[in-house]
């Protein structure tokens, strides 16, 4: 079988399984953890954690509006939705 090149497999597109938010400004000794279907948010001061919670909620709502689960969205789509949710939570 001279001249026949081995077939190359297409690389699988990366998938996002979830998002982790970490707040690093918590100094009051409280352990803060919030989970949604798509995100886990840990740490931070009360104010930071609340802002991260708002972001998680907005992200989930926007994903739902598109009729998708996080695993069905492209990496670019997840990044864009997350960026949008962060901007609205400020």
Secondary structure, DSSP 8 states (H G I E B T S, - for coil): -TT---------------EEEEE----SS---EEE-SSEEEEE--HHHHHHHHHHHHHHHHHHHHTT--GGGS-HHHHHHHHHHHHHHH-
